[in-house]
Amino acid sequence: MTVIDDRPGVATELRIAPIAGYIGAEVSGVDLAGDLDEATAARLRQALLDHKVLFLRDQPLDHAAQIRFSRH
């Protein structure tokens, strides 16, 4: 099942697709190198709590961008 977050005020079309059972989900529709709005960051936090592990593919993040993202 894919959950698409297209609420007003959310800068991205965040898609969360559970991978298997209760652990793991693939997230797409978000650019982690840019600034995340609070609604998108909140959805990612909730997805992490729900799925325990998030896979965010093809995110070309340098060290500084990884630190910035982790602060969310």
N, C-alpha and C positions, 0 to 999 in steps of 0.2 A: 504494500500500500504506500502510495506517495502522498505526502502532505505538502500542499503548495500554500505558501503564505503570501497572499497578494493584498493584504490589508492596506488601507490608506496610511501613508506615513512610513511604510516599510520600503526602503530603497531598492531592495532586491526581490526577485521571485525565488524565494528560498524553497528548495525541494529536499525533503528528507525521506529516504527510502530504506526501511528496515531491511537488513540483509538476511538474518537467520534468527529465529526464535526471539529471545529477550535481549540478546547482546549484539550490538553493532548496527549502524545505519550509515548509508552513503549520503553525503550532503552535496548538493550542487546548486547553482544559481546564485552564488555569492562570490565576491572577489575579496579575499582576505588581505590583499595588499593595499586596498583603499581604506578609507574611514568607514567604520560600521556605525549605522544609526542604532540607537538604544533598543528599538524594537527587534531588529535583526540579531543583535547581541543577546537579547533575552531569549529569543527562540533557539539560538545555538546552545545557550546554557541549559535550557529545558530539554533540548534534544540529548545533550550529554547526560543529564540526569536520567532521562527515560531509557536511553540505549546503552549507556556505559562507555561506548567506544564510538567515535565519529571518524569516518573516512572522508577527507576533503581532497579530492584528486586534482592534479594539475594546478597547484597553487605555487607559483614561482616566488617564494618568500625568501628574502635575505634574512640575516640574523636580526637586524633591527625590526623588520616587519613581523617576525615571529614573536619577538618580545612585545611589540605593540599589540598584536592579536591576543597574546596570552593575558594581557591586562584586562581584557573584557571578561 
